[in-house]
Amino acid sequence: MTSIIKVCGGVTCGKNLAQYTFFRAAKELGLDEKLGGTTSDDKITLQKCACMGKCAKGPIVKIQQSGNTKFHEKVTSVGMGQIIKTLKKQKKKQ
């Protein structure tokens, strides 16, 4: 099953450098740094999305996997690297 990572592209998250969070995710996953996409093994999809309404806590990253949704708040590029590392470990176990 594919995990979906959505990085907020809203104005406030953008002001809080969400683009660097997205770039880090794309780099870690080997995807286009502007567009995102799906990994070659079809396990992880990276997308930019519209405002998620949690502006005060941005950049916001939403992870959807196995019917569950989890929000991560104030995600820096370093934090995004840690999220990706965790997801990759989970996907290896599946």
Biopython code that builds the backbone (N, CA, C, O; Angstrom):
import numpy as np
from Bio.PDB.StructureBuilder import StructureBuilder

atoms = [
    (1, "MET", "N", (0.844, -1.182, 0.000)),
    (1, "MET", "CA", (0.000, 0.000, 0.000)),
    (1, "MET", "C", (0.891, 1.247, 0.000)),
    (1, "MET", "O", (1.902, 1.303, 0.699)),
    (2, "THR", "N", (0.503, 2.220, -0.779)),
    (2, "THR", "CA", (1.261, 3.463, -0.904)),
    (2, "THR", "C", (0.993, 4.396, 0.273)),
    (2, "THR", "O", (-0.153, 4.581, 0.681)),
    (3, "SER", "N", (2.046, 4.973, 0.805)),
    (3, "SER", "CA", (1.915, 6.051, 1.792)),
    (3, "SER", "C", (1.927, 7.360, 1.021)),
    (3, "SER", "O", (2.672, 7.513, 0.053)),
    (4, "ILE", "N", (1.102, 8.297, 1.450)),
    (4, "ILE", "CA", (1.027, 9.590, 0.790)),
    (4, "ILE", "C", (1.504, 10.664, 1.763)),
    (4, "ILE", "O", (1.001, 10.779, 2.881)),
    (5, "ILE", "N", (2.473, 11.440, 1.320)),
    (5, "ILE", "CA", (2.994, 12.560, 2.095)),
    (5, "ILE", "C", (2.505, 13.832, 1.415)),
    (5, "ILE", "O", (2.763, 14.051, 0.231)),
    (6, "LYS", "N", (1.800, 14.663, 2.167)),
    (6, "LYS", "CA", (1.332, 15.938, 1.634)),
    (6, "LYS", "C", (1.970, 17.064, 2.427)),
    (6, "LYS", "O", (1.856, 17.123, 3.652)),
    (7, "VAL", "N", (2.648, 17.964, 1.707)),
    (7, "VAL", "CA", (3.283, 19.114, 2.328)),
    (7, "VAL", "C", (2.451, 20.340, 1.982)),
    (7, "VAL", "O", (2.174, 20.603, 0.812)),
    (8, "CYS", "N", (2.056, 21.086, 3.002)),
    (8, "CYS", "CA", (1.226, 22.264, 2.786)),
    (8, "CYS", "C", (1.949, 23.288, 1.918)),
    (8, "CYS", "O", (3.119, 23.603, 2.134)),
    (9, "GLY", "N", (1.222, 23.792, 0.942)),
    (9, "GLY", "CA", (1.754, 24.823, 0.064)),
    (9, "GLY", "C", (1.061, 26.157, 0.273)),
    (9, "GLY", "O", (1.149, 27.048, -0.571)),
    (10, "GLY", "N", (0.372, 26.293, 1.399)),
    (10, "GLY", "CA", (-0.326, 27.538, 1.702)),
    (10, "GLY", "C", (0.631, 28.690, 1.969)),
    (10, "GLY", "O", (1.829, 28.478, 2.157)),
    (11, "VAL", "N", (0.109, 29.894, 1.984)),
    (11, "VAL", "CA", (0.915, 31.104, 2.129)),
    (11, "VAL", "C", (1.712, 31.108, 3.435)),
    (11, "VAL", "O", (2.914, 31.371, 3.420)),
    (12, "THR", "N", (1.066, 30.823, 4.548)),
    (12, "THR", "CA", (1.761, 30.881, 5.835)),
    (12, "THR", "C", (2.824, 29.803, 5.942)),
    (12, "THR", "O", (3.929, 30.072, 6.413)),
    (13, "CYS", "N", (2.512, 28.591, 5.514)),
    (13, "CYS", "CA", (3.530, 27.530, 5.537)),
    (13, "CYS", "C", (4.680, 27.903, 4.611)),
    (13, "CYS", "O", (5.840, 27.615, 4.906)),
    (14, "GLY", "N", (4.359, 28.542, 3.497)),
    (14, "GLY", "CA", (5.399, 29.007, 2.580)),
    (14, "GLY", "C", (6.318, 30.013, 3.247)),
    (14, "GLY", "O", (7.533, 29.978, 3.057)),
    (15, "LYS", "N", (5.735, 30.905, 4.026)),
    (15, "LYS", "CA", (6.543, 31.891, 4.757)),
    (15, "LYS", "C", (7.416, 31.221, 5.810)),
    (15, "LYS", "O", (8.454, 31.753, 6.203)),
    (16, "ASN", "N", (6.983, 30.049, 6.261)),
    (16, "ASN", "CA", (7.751, 29.281, 7.243)),
    (16, "ASN", "C", (8.652, 28.244, 6.562)),
    (16, "ASN", "O", (9.084, 27.276, 7.187)),
    (17, "LEU", "N", (8.926, 28.463, 5.270)),
    (17, "LEU", "CA", (9.904, 27.684, 4.500)),
    (17, "LEU", "C", (9.475, 26.253, 4.188)),
    (17, "LEU", "O", (10.307, 25.346, 4.165)),
    (18, "ALA", "N", (8.185, 26.048, 3.948)),
    (18, "ALA", "CA", (7.673, 24.720, 3.587)),
    (18, "ALA", "C", (8.308, 24.195, 2.304)),
    (18, "ALA", "O", (8.404, 22.983, 2.115)),
    (19, "GLN", "N", (8.743, 25.096, 1.420)),
    (19, "GLN", "CA", (9.360, 24.631, 0.170)),
    (19, "GLN", "C", (10.620, 23.823, 0.451)),
    (19, "GLN", "O", (10.921, 22.886, -0.288)),
    (20, "TYR", "N", (11.364, 24.163, 1.502)),
    (20, "TYR", "CA", (12.560, 23.404, 1.845)),
    (20, "TYR", "C", (12.199, 22.045, 2.438)),
    (20, "TYR", "O", (12.918, 21.064, 2.250)),
    (21, "THR", "N", (11.092, 22.002, 3.146)),
    (21, "THR", "CA", (10.590, 20.731, 3.663)),
    (21, "THR", "C", (10.238, 19.814, 2.498)),
    (21, "THR", "O", (10.572, 18.629, 2.511)),
    (22, "PHE", "N", (9.562, 20.367, 1.489)),
    (22, "PHE", "CA", (9.192, 19.594, 0.303)),
    (22, "PHE", "C", (10.436, 19.154, -0.466)),
    (22, "PHE", "O", (10.545, 17.992, -0.858)),
    (23, "PHE", "N", (11.369, 20.073, -0.680)),
    (23, "PHE", "CA", (12.603, 19.746, -1.410)),
    (23, "PHE", "C", (13.352, 18.598, -0.731)),
    (23, "PHE", "O", (13.847, 17.693, -1.403)),
    (24, "ARG", "N", (13.433, 18.636, 0.593)),
    (24, "ARG", "CA", (14.139, 17.588, 1.336)),
    (24, "ARG", "C", (13.457, 16.245, 1.129)),
    (24, "ARG", "O", (14.121, 15.233, 0.901)),
    (25, "ALA", "N", (12.127, 16.234, 1.208)),
    (25, "ALA", "CA", (11.396, 14.986, 0.993)),
    (25, "ALA", "C", (11.647, 14.449, -0.405)),
    (25, "ALA", "O", (11.908, 13.259, -0.580)),
    (26, "ALA", "N", (11.571, 15.320, -1.396)),
    (26, "ALA", "CA", (11.785, 14.902, -2.783)),
    (26, "ALA", "C", (13.192, 14.337, -2.962)),
    (26, "ALA", "O", (13.372, 13.307, -3.611)),
    (27, "LYS", "N", (14.168, 14.998, -2.399)),
    (27, "LYS", "CA", (15.555, 14.551, -2.516)),
    (27, "LYS", "C", (15.744, 13.187, -1.869)),
    (27, "LYS", "O", (16.355, 12.297, -2.459)),
    (28, "GLU", "N", (15.222, 13.022, -0.662)),
    (28, "GLU", "CA", (15.356, 11.757, 0.063)),
    (28, "GLU", "C", (14.679, 10.605, -0.676)),
    (28, "GLU", "O", (15.113, 9.457, -0.580)),
    (29, "LEU", "N", (13.610, 10.919, -1.415)),
    (29, "LEU", "CA", (12.848, 9.886, -2.121)),
    (29, "LEU", "C", (13.272, 9.712, -3.571)),
    (29, "LEU", "O", (12.783, 8.816, -4.259)),
    (30, "GLY", "N", (14.185, 10.571, -4.041)),
    (30, "GLY", "CA", (14.634, 10.485, -5.427)),
    (30, "GLY", "C", (13.592, 10.980, -6.417)),
    (30, "GLY", "O", (13.483, 10.462, -7.528)),
    (31, "LEU", "N", (12.830, 11.984, -6.009)),
    (31, "LEU", "CA", (11.754, 12.521, -6.846)),
    (31, "LEU", "C", (12.081, 13.938, -7.311)),
    (31, "LEU", "O", (13.024, 14.560, -6.822)),
    (32, "ASP", "N", (11.298, 14.435, -8.254)),
    (32, "ASP", "CA", (11.449, 15.796, -8.763)),
    (32, "ASP", "C", (11.235, 16.785, -7.625)),
    (32, "ASP", "O", (10.221, 16.725, -6.931)),
    (33, "GLU", "N", (12.190, 17.697, -7.431)),
    (33, "GLU", "CA", (12.132, 18.633, -6.305)),
    (33, "GLU", "C", (11.048, 19.692, -6.438)),
    (33, "GLU", "O", (10.735, 20.363, -5.455)),
    (34, "LYS", "N", (10.474, 19.863, -7.605)),
    (34, "LYS", "CA", (9.390, 20.832, -7.786)),
    (34, "LYS", "C", (8.018, 20.162, -7.825)),
    (34, "LYS", "O", (7.024, 20.744, -7.390)),
    (35, "LEU", "N", (7.968, 18.932, -8.347)),
    (35, "LEU", "CA", (6.688, 18.279, -8.583)),
    (35, "LEU", "C", (6.357, 17.135, -7.635)),
    (35, "LEU", "O", (5.186, 16.801, -7.457)),
    (36, "GLY", "N", (7.373, 16.531, -7.024)),
    (36, "GLY", "CA", (7.117, 15.357, -6.201)),
    (36, "GLY", "C", (6.857, 14.157, -7.083)),
    (36, "GLY", "O", (7.538, 13.977, -8.093)),
    (37, "GLY", "N", (5.887, 13.333, -6.725)),
    (37, "GLY", "CA", (5.546, 12.149, -7.505)),
    (37, "GLY", "C", (5.531, 10.913, -6.629)),
    (37, "GLY", "O", (5.379, 10.992, -5.410)),
    (38, "THR", "N", (5.696, 9.760, -7.283)),
    (38, "THR", "CA", (5.667, 8.472, -6.595)),
    (38, "THR", "C", (7.000, 7.771, -6.803)),
    (38, "THR", "O", (7.564, 7.797, -7.897)),
    (39, "THR", "N", (7.495, 7.147, -5.747)),
    (39, "THR", "CA", (8.769, 6.432, -5.837)),
    (39, "THR", "C", (8.660, 5.288, -6.836)),
    (39, "THR", "O", (7.566, 4.799, -7.121)),
    (40, "SER", "N", (9.802, 4.870, -7.363)),
    (40, "SER", "CA", (9.825, 3.830, -8.399)),
    (40, "SER", "C", (9.250, 2.497, -7.918)),
    (40, "SER", "O", (8.800, 1.691, -8.733)),
    (41, "ASP", "N", (9.258, 2.258, -6.611)),
    (41, "ASP", "CA", (8.678, 1.022, -6.073)),
    (41, "ASP", "C", (7.200, 1.190, -5.699)),
    (41, "ASP", "O", (6.594, 0.278, -5.137)),
    (42, "ASP", "N", (6.624, 2.353, -6.010)),
    (42, "ASP", "CA", (5.203, 2.665, -5.748)),
    (42, "ASP", "C", (4.826, 2.614, -4.270)),
    (42, "ASP", "O", (3.662, 2.385, -3.942)),
    (43, "LYS", "N", (5.783, 2.822, -3.379)),
    (43, "LYS", "CA", (5.496, 2.736, -1.950)),
    (43, "LYS", "C", (5.191, 4.082, -1.302)),
    (43, "LYS", "O", (4.459, 4.139, -0.314)),
    (44, "ILE", "N", (5.749, 5.176, -1.850)),
    (44, "ILE", "CA", (5.559, 6.498, -1.234)),
    (44, "ILE", "C", (5.269, 7.529, -2.323)),
    (44, "ILE", "O", (5.970, 7.600, -3.332)),
    (45, "THR", "N", (4.225, 8.324, -2.100)),
    (45, "THR", "CA", (3.877, 9.420, -2.991)),
    (45, "THR", "C", (4.052, 10.732, -2.238)),
    (45, "THR", "O", (3.635, 10.855, -1.086)),
    (46, "LEU", "N", (4.668, 11.708, -2.889)),
    (46, "LEU", "CA", (4.883, 13.042, -2.313)),
    (46, "LEU", "C", (4.099, 14.056, -3.122)),
    (46, "LEU", "O", (4.205, 14.101, -4.348)),
    (47, "GLN", "N", (3.305, 14.876, -2.428)),
    (47, "GLN", "CA", (2.480, 15.882, -3.087)),
    (47, "GLN", "C", (2.529, 17.202, -2.322)),
    (47, "GLN", "O", (2.690, 17.223, -1.101)),
    (48, "LYS", "N", (2.388, 18.298, -3.060)),
    (48, "LYS", "CA", (2.105, 19.589, -2.440)),
    (48, "LYS", "C", (0.589, 19.684, -2.368)),
    (48, "LYS", "O", (-0.109, 19.144, -3.227)),
    (49, "CYS", "N", (0.082, 20.357, -1.363)),
    (49, "CYS", "CA", (-1.367, 20.504, -1.266)),
    (49, "CYS", "C", (-1.719, 21.919, -0.809)),
    (49, "CYS", "O", (-0.850, 22.699, -0.420)),
    (50, "ALA", "N", (-2.983, 22.221, -0.864)),
    (50, "ALA", "CA", (-3.488, 23.528, -0.434)),
    (50, "ALA", "C", (-3.455, 23.612, 1.096)),
    (50, "ALA", "O", (-3.167, 22.628, 1.778)),
    (51, "CYS", "N", (-3.746, 24.768, 1.605)),
    (51, "CYS", "CA", (-3.749, 25.024, 3.041)),
    (51, "CYS", "C", (-4.565, 23.975, 3.796)),
    (51, "CYS", "O", (-5.671, 23.615, 3.395)),
    (52, "MET", "N", (-3.994, 23.500, 4.889)),
    (52, "MET", "CA", (-4.677, 22.507, 5.730)),
    (52, "MET", "C", (-5.309, 23.136, 6.964)),
    (52, "MET", "O", (-5.869, 22.430, 7.803)),
    (53, "GLY", "N", (-5.225, 24.454, 7.079)),
    (53, "GLY", "CA", (-5.903, 25.153, 8.164)),
    (53, "GLY", "C", (-5.200, 25.129, 9.509)),
    (53, "GLY", "O", (-5.812, 25.437, 10.532)),
    (54, "LYS", "N", (-3.945, 24.774, 9.526)),
    (54, "LYS", "CA", (-3.180, 24.758, 10.784)),
    (54, "LYS", "C", (-2.032, 25.756, 10.663)),
    (54, "LYS", "O", (-0.892, 25.455, 11.016)),
    (55, "CYS", "N", (-2.343, 26.925, 10.168)),
    (55, "CYS", "CA", (-1.341, 27.913, 9.771)),
    (55, "CYS", "C", (-0.356, 28.279, 10.875)),
    (55, "CYS", "O", (0.829, 28.462, 10.599)),
    (56, "ALA", "N", (-0.807, 28.387, 12.093)),
    (56, "ALA", "CA", (0.063, 28.795, 13.193)),
    (56, "ALA", "C", (1.124, 27.740, 13.510)),
    (56, "ALA", "O", (2.102, 28.022, 14.202)),
    (57, "LYS", "N", (0.925, 26.531, 13.002)),
    (57, "LYS", "CA", (1.846, 25.442, 13.328)),
    (57, "LYS", "C", (2.593, 24.924, 12.103)),
    (57, "LYS", "O", (3.108, 23.806, 12.114)),
    (58, "GLY", "N", (2.652, 25.731, 11.054)),
    (58, "GLY", "CA", (3.283, 25.308, 9.803)),
    (58, "GLY", "C", (4.791, 25.413, 9.847)),
    (58, "GLY", "O", (5.353, 26.092, 10.707)),
    (59, "PRO", "N", (5.425, 24.756, 8.941)),
    (59, "PRO", "CA", (4.912, 23.928, 7.862)),
    (59, "PRO", "C", (4.262, 22.631, 8.373)),
    (59, "PRO", "O", (4.762, 21.969, 9.282)),
    (60, "ILE", "N", (3.142, 22.308, 7.752)),
    (60, "ILE", "CA", (2.382, 21.115, 8.098)),
    (60, "ILE", "C", (2.672, 20.018, 7.083)),
    (60, "ILE", "O", (2.727, 20.271, 5.880)),
    (61, "VAL", "N", (2.856, 18.805, 7.576)),
    (61, "VAL", "CA", (3.016, 17.628, 6.728)),
    (61, "VAL", "C", (1.964, 16.610, 7.171)),
    (61, "VAL", "O", (1.843, 16.287, 8.352)),
    (62, "LYS", "N", (1.212, 16.119, 6.191)),
    (62, "LYS", "CA", (0.172, 15.129, 6.442)),
    (62, "LYS", "C", (0.625, 13.802, 5.846)),
    (62, "LYS", "O", (0.994, 13.739, 4.673)),
    (63, "ILE", "N", (0.598, 12.745, 6.648)),
    (63, "ILE", "CA", (0.985, 11.415, 6.200)),
    (63, "ILE", "C", (-0.258, 10.532, 6.236)),
    (63, "ILE", "O", (-0.917, 10.401, 7.268)),
    (64, "GLN", "N", (-0.568, 9.926, 5.082)),
    (64, "GLN", "CA", (-1.697, 9.004, 5.000)),
    (64, "GLN", "C", (-1.138, 7.620, 4.653)),
    (64, "GLN", "O", (-0.464, 7.444, 3.638)),
    (65, "GLN", "N", (-1.431, 6.647, 5.516)),
    (65, "GLN", "CA", (-0.993, 5.281, 5.241)),
    (65, "GLN", "C", (-1.896, 4.291, 5.956)),
    (65, "GLN", "O", (-2.302, 4.508, 7.097)),
    (66, "SER", "N", (-2.195, 3.228, 5.283)),
    (66, "SER", "CA", (-3.010, 2.138, 5.844)),
    (66, "SER", "C", (-4.297, 2.635, 6.497)),
    (66, "SER", "O", (-4.692, 2.136, 7.550)),
    (67, "GLY", "N", (-4.945, 3.607, 5.881)),
    (67, "GLY", "CA", (-6.202, 4.127, 6.405)),
    (67, "GLY", "C", (-6.057, 5.094, 7.564)),
    (67, "GLY", "O", (-7.059, 5.557, 8.109)),
    (68, "ASN", "N", (-4.844, 5.404, 7.947)),
    (68, "ASN", "CA", (-4.595, 6.338, 9.054)),
    (68, "ASN", "C", (-4.012, 7.642, 8.522)),
    (68, "ASN", "O", (-3.309, 7.658, 7.512)),
    (69, "THR", "N", (-4.315, 8.727, 9.216)),
    (69, "THR", "CA", (-3.775, 10.035, 8.860)),
    (69, "THR", "C", (-3.097, 10.632, 10.078)),
    (69, "THR", "O", (-3.644, 10.626, 11.180)),
    (70, "LYS", "N", (-1.888, 11.152, 9.859)),
    (70, "LYS", "CA", (-1.145, 11.792, 10.949)),
    (70, "LYS", "C", (-0.622, 13.131, 10.449)),
    (70, "LYS", "O", (-0.098, 13.232, 9.339)),
    (71, "PHE", "N", (-0.770, 14.152, 11.277)),
    (71, "PHE", "CA", (-0.257, 15.486, 10.966)),
    (71, "PHE", "C", (1.013, 15.738, 11.760)),
    (71, "PHE", "O", (1.092, 15.425, 12.948)),
    (72, "HIS", "N", (1.999, 16.305, 11.091)),
    (72, "HIS", "CA", (3.239, 16.729, 11.744)),
    (72, "HIS", "C", (3.282, 18.251, 11.635)),
    (72, "HIS", "O", (3.021, 18.806, 10.568)),
    (73, "GLU", "N", (3.608, 18.915, 12.723)),
    (73, "GLU", "CA", (3.602, 20.373, 12.773)),
    (73, "GLU", "C", (5.016, 20.935, 12.852)),
    (73, "GLU", "O", (5.927, 20.304, 13.388)),
    (74, "LYS", "N", (5.176, 22.140, 12.303)),
    (74, "LYS", "CA", (6.449, 22.860, 12.315)),
    (74, "LYS", "C", (7.597, 21.981, 11.801)),
    (74, "LYS", "O", (8.649, 21.882, 12.432)),
    (75, "VAL", "N", (7.374, 21.352, 10.656)),
    (75, "VAL", "CA", (8.345, 20.410, 10.100)),
    (75, "VAL", "C", (9.437, 21.158, 9.338)),
    (75, "VAL", "O", (9.166, 21.798, 8.322)),
    (76, "THR", "N", (10.647, 21.074, 9.823)),
    (76, "THR", "CA", (11.805, 21.644, 9.146)),
    (76, "THR", "C", (12.311, 20.642, 8.109)),
    (76, "THR", "O", (11.809, 19.522, 8.029)),
    (77, "SER", "N", (13.292, 21.040, 7.327)),
    (77, "SER", "CA", (13.857, 20.094, 6.362)),
    (77, "SER", "C", (14.520, 18.924, 7.089)),
    (77, "SER", "O", (14.456, 17.790, 6.614)),
    (78, "VAL", "N", (15.148, 19.180, 8.221)),
    (78, "VAL", "CA", (15.759, 18.110, 9.014)),
    (78, "VAL", "C", (14.683, 17.165, 9.548)),
    (78, "VAL", "O", (14.837, 15.945, 9.500)),
    (79, "GLY", "N", (13.607, 17.733, 10.048)),
    (79, "GLY", "CA", (12.485, 16.924, 10.533)),
    (79, "GLY", "C", (11.881, 16.074, 9.418)),
    (79, "GLY", "O", (11.478, 14.933, 9.643)),
    (80, "MET", "N", (11.822, 16.640, 8.218)),
    (80, "MET", "CA", (11.299, 15.894, 7.075)),
    (80, "MET", "C", (12.192, 14.706, 6.773)),
    (80, "MET", "O", (11.700, 13.622, 6.460)),
    (81, "GLY", "N", (13.503, 14.900, 6.864)),
    (81, "GLY", "CA", (14.446, 13.803, 6.661)),
    (81, "GLY", "C", (14.184, 12.664, 7.637)),
    (81, "GLY", "O", (14.260, 11.495, 7.259)),
    (82, "GLN", "N", (13.878, 12.992, 8.878)),
    (82, "GLN", "CA", (13.595, 11.975, 9.892)),
    (82, "GLN", "C", (12.281, 11.250, 9.593)),
    (82, "GLN", "O", (12.180, 10.037, 9.779)),
    (83, "ILE", "N", (11.288, 11.992, 9.134)),
    (83, "ILE", "CA", (10.000, 11.383, 8.775)),
    (83, "ILE", "C", (10.193, 10.390, 7.630)),
    (83, "ILE", "O", (9.673, 9.276, 7.676)),
    (84, "ILE", "N", (10.936, 10.795, 6.610)),
    (84, "ILE", "CA", (11.191, 9.920, 5.458)),
    (84, "ILE", "C", (11.940, 8.662, 5.896)),
    (84, "ILE", "O", (11.609, 7.558, 5.465)),
    (85, "LYS", "N", (12.938, 8.828, 6.743)),
    (85, "LYS", "CA", (13.717, 7.686, 7.233)),
    (85, "LYS", "C", (12.798, 6.682, 7.938)),
    (85, "LYS", "O", (12.915, 5.476, 7.720)),
    (86, "THR", "N", (11.900, 7.170, 8.770)),
    (86, "THR", "CA", (10.948, 6.311, 9.477)),
    (86, "THR", "C", (10.018, 5.602, 8.501)),
    (86, "THR", "O", (9.768, 4.404, 8.640)),
    (87, "LEU", "N", (9.502, 6.335, 7.512)),
    (87, "LEU", "CA", (8.607, 5.723, 6.521)),
    (87, "LEU", "C", (9.310, 4.631, 5.731)),
    (87, "LEU", "O", (8.733, 3.572, 5.481)),
    (88, "LYS", "N", (10.547, 4.882, 5.338)),
    (88, "LYS", "CA", (11.290, 3.887, 4.580)),
    (88, "LYS", "C", (11.496, 2.611, 5.391)),
    (88, "LYS", "O", (11.411, 1.511, 4.846)),
    (89, "LYS", "N", (11.767, 2.749, 6.688)),
    (89, "LYS", "CA", (11.937, 1.579, 7.560)),
    (89, "LYS", "C", (10.639, 0.784, 7.639)),
    (89, "LYS", "O", (10.652, -0.445, 7.578)),
    (90, "GLN", "N", (9.511, 1.496, 7.776)),
    (90, "GLN", "CA", (8.210, 0.838, 7.846)),
    (90, "GLN", "C", (7.919, 0.088, 6.554)),
    (90, "GLN", "O", (7.398, -1.027, 6.584)),
    (91, "LYS", "N", (8.254, 0.697, 5.418)),
    (91, "LYS", "CA", (7.966, 0.080, 4.128)),
    (91, "LYS", "C", (8.827, -1.159, 3.888)),
    (91, "LYS", "O", (8.388, -2.094, 3.218)),
    (92, "LYS", "N", (10.045, -1.178, 4.426)),
    (92, "LYS", "CA", (10.909, -2.360, 4.282)),
    (92, "LYS", "C", (10.331, -3.552, 5.027)),
    (92, "LYS", "O", (10.488, -4.696, 4.601)),
    (93, "LYS", "N", (9.657, -3.276, 6.151)),
    (93, "LYS", "CA", (9.078, -4.350, 6.969)),
    (93, "LYS", "C", (7.839, -4.953, 6.313)),
    (93, "LYS", "O", (7.471, -6.089, 6.611)),
    (94, "GLN", "N", (7.200, -4.207, 5.433)),
    (94, "GLN", "CA", (5.947, -4.683, 4.815)),
    (94, "GLN", "C", (6.201, -5.653, 3.691)),
    (94, "GLN", "O", (5.256, -6.143, 3.072)),
]
sb = StructureBuilder()
sb.init_structure("model")
sb.init_model(0)
sb.init_chain("A")
sb.init_seg("    ")
for serial, (resi, resn, name, xyz) in enumerate(atoms, 1):
    if name == "N":
        sb.init_residue(resn, " ", resi, " ")
    sb.init_atom(name, np.array(xyz, "f"), 0.0, 1.0, " ", f" {name:<3s}", serial, name[0])
structure = sb.get_structure()
